[in-house]
Amino acid sequence: ATASPLPRGEGQGEGRTVRQRPDRPRATRPPADRQPLRLVRPTRWVMRAAAVFAVVAFGAVLTQLYLRDAVWETLAGAQTVTFADGTTAQLADNAHLAVPEDRGREARLLAGEALFRVTRDPQAPFSVTTPNADVTVLGTTFAVEATDVRTEVTLVTGAVAVAPRETPAAAVTLAPGQRTTVLALDAPSAPARADLGSLAWTGVVFATDQTAGEIARQLSARFDTGVSVAPSLASEVIGGNSEFGADGLADALDKLARTLGARVEADGRGFRIVE
């Protein structure tokens, strides 16, 4: 007789009992709004693209900085620079001045001292920047001395505004014959009377309400020759803002004599201005 097959999972076979495994509950997926969070890692191509972008951006910044400074020229040592509008900058031996190639109305005094004679233009102020200050003028004669942390401005004629780089609102305005100093990031010092004799390196004697005797002494030192004024004229104050010596000693003596209504005489020790 043929044995009927046993149901799956039941019966015996070669001494073994076959048991049916109990059904396990099927895994269920959580609702869409409760999906488990997974850490998404950027793929390799995304990281490469980001690196390329960073390199390109950095190169663009460098290019922009280069192009910005490429149109500037740095000059050093004693010389006179003439700008397109006729403004001049007389540099001292220690000066380093950067100027735009088109010689527009701006300059950067990197270090040292310079005397600026600015052609007046109310529509276009002339600006001089130093490592820690900004100087703005319309038309005037002034000197700037700069280091990395200190800027001193001396005004001869006209008017200038001097401001620290980080706080422009702290600017001060100078009157002729005044000076101010900006130290580091501090506000400018209060305007004070300047010693225009400190500008002797320019070869010019600047007079702002100085006596004829004082001017004569400065001319004597400037040209290394005797220059004196008669006692009756020595205390006369030369008002306003005058320059002596830019065109030589003879011109300076003649100008001083005419201002005093006097004349120049030569003596054994040099020159004397008398009534």
Buried (B, 14 or more C-beta within 10 A) or exposed (E): EEEEEEEEEEEEEEEEEEEEEEEEEEEEEEEEEEEEEEEEEEEEEEEEEEEEEEEEEEEEEEEEEEEEEEEEEEBBEEEEBEBEBEBBBBBBEBBBBBBBEEBBBBBBBBBBBBBBBBBEBEEEBBBBBBBBBBBBBBBBBBBBBBBEEBBBBBBBBBBBBBBBBEEEEBBBBBEBBBBBBBBEEBBBBEBEEBEBBBBBBBEBBBBBEBBBBBBBBBBBEBBEEBBBBBEEBBEBEBEEBBBBBEEEBEEBBBBBBEBBEBEBEEEEEBBBBBE
